[in-house]
Amino acid sequence: MRRTARCLAVALATACASAPSTPQWVPARGSFTPPSGSYTIELPEGWMRLAGSEATLASRDGIFLQRIDARTHKLGIPLGSTKKVVIPGMAPQEVADTVRDAINSSGGVQGMKVLESVAADLDGRPGFKLVFAYTDRDGLKMKSVIYGAVAGDSLYELSYRAPGRHYFDRDLETFEQVRSSFRILAPPPPQAGSAEQ
């Protein structure tokens, strides 16, 4: 009986040690740079950030009520579940269309309606702003805004989403302040006609 109890205790300890850890949330206030060093961002006071991730995910009241995401995608790699890719030299509107198609093909977005698709800068680089409404898997009406720009060999995206009623408008100004702080740390592309030293 004791041997069985000891075996059971060892098995439980091993299972607990090997079980995936729960996500860890930390206060988001202040500057954050992911491990890759590809960008830096100033996150608002009172928000929390998911720790231990290359992408930035921050929320104030919970990710189903509002969230800010920052991430990079390597050029030439399909976005989402589509086969479409962003390649060097694409115009910002072409990049926006590719991102829109990738979002529209995802399982969590239903009835996507584009409200705005315009040229906009991200950290002073030419890019796009995409605003759209959709219904999520649970039937909740959501709104989202995405800013994106290509720098070096990556597409940089900064997005905000929240339920269309109350939360989206309430935290939109906070998101725009975060956008103004976003800095791309990728090396600038070589200028035409410049010679390497």
N, C-alpha and C positions, 0 to 999 in steps of 0.2 A: 504494500500500500504506500509506504514512504517513497519507494523508488518510483512508483507511478506518479505521485505528487511532485517529486523532484523533476521528472521528465516533463510533466505538464508545465511547471514553472519555467523551465529552461525554454520550452517551445514558445510559451507566451512572451517571454523576454526577447527572444529572437524575433518573433513576429512584430513586436512593438518597435524594436530597433530598426527593422527593415521596412516598416510601413512608411509611405511617403509623408513628409512633414506637412503640416497645415500652412497655408500662406501666411506670411508675416507682414503686418501693416505697421508702418512707422510714420511719425509726423512728417508731413511733406514740406513744411515751410522752409524756404530758402533755396539755394542753388543745388541742382542735382546734375551730375554727369554720369552717363552709364559706363559700365566697365570698358566698352570699346573706345570711349573718349570721342565719339563721333558728333556729339552735340552737348550743349548745356542749356538748362532751363531753370527759371525761377518759379517755384510753386507757391501757392498762396497759403497764408496762415489759416489754421483751422481745418485744413485738408489732410488726408492720409495718403501715403504712397505704398504700393506693393513693393516690398524689398526683394532683392535677389534676382532681378530680371534685367535683361538688356533693354527691353522696351519700358517706357514710363507709363504707369497706370496710376492715376490719382483720383480721389473722390472725397467729397465732404460728408455726404449722408448715406453713401452706399452706392455701389456701381450700377444698381438698377434705377437710381434716382438721378445721378449725374456722374459723368466720368470724363477725364481728360486723358488722352493717349498721345504719346510721341513714339515714333518708331522709324526705322530705316528699312528699305528693301534694296537689295542689290539689283542693278540694272541687268536686263536680259533673263531674269528668272520670272516665271509666270506668277501673276498676282492671284492670290486666293485659289479658287477652284477653276479659274479660266486658264486658257492657254495664251492669253494676251500678255505681252511684256512691255515694259518701258525700256527704250533703248536710247543711247546717247544721241543728241541732236533733235529729239522730238520737241515740237512746239508745246508750250505749257497747256494749251487747250487739248492737244492730243493726249497728253499725260492725264489731264482731268477726265477725258472720255474713257481712257483705259481703266483708271481707278473707279469711275462710276460703274462701268460694266462688271468689274470684279466684285464690287459691293452688291450690285443688283443680282448677281448669280449666287450669292451666299444664301445658305438656308435660313438664316435668322432675319432676313430682310424680305418683307412682302409688300407689294404695292408701292414700290419706290416712286416718288414724285420729286423731280428736280425743281427746286425753287429758285436757284441761282447757280450759274456756272460762269465765272468771270476770271480775268487775269488779276492776280494779286501777288505781292511779294512775300517771301518768307526769309527773314534775316537779310533783306535787301536784295535777294536773288529773285529773278523772274520766275513766277510760278502761277498757281491757280487757287481759287477759293470755290468750293463746292458746298452748297447748302441743299439739303433734301429732307423730305418727310417720308416715313415708312411705318409699317405696322410690324411689331416684333412677333416672335413665336407665340407669346401669350396674349396676343391681340391688343397690346398697348400701343397707342399712337406715339411715335417718337420723332424727334428732329435731330439733325446732326449737321455740323459744319466741319469741313476739312480744308486745311491749307496744305499745299504741297509744293516742293521745288526739287529739282535735280541739282546735285552738286557732286563733283568727282564721279565715283562709280555707283552712286546710290540715289534713291528717291527718299527724300525726307518728308514725313507726314506728321502733322499735328492736328488732332481732331478733338471734338467735344460732342457729346450726345447726352440727351436727357428726354424725359417725357415732354411732349409738346405743350401740355398744359402746366403752367406754373413754373416748373423747374428749369425748362430750357431758357426762358427769358430771364429768370432770376439770376442765373449764374453765367450768362453770356458775356457780360462785361468783364467778369473775372477771367474768363477764358481769353478774351482779347488782350488783357493785361499780360497773361502768360505768353500769348503769341508774341507780344512786343519784346519779351525777354529771351525768346528762343534764339540761340546762336549755333550755327553750323560750324563745326570744327574741322570739316574735311578740307584738304588742301585745295586752293582755288585752281580751276583749270588753266593750262598754259595759254598764254595770249598768243594770238596769231602773229607770226613773224619774229617771235622772241627766240633767241638762241640760248641753249643751255650752257652754263659756265663749266 
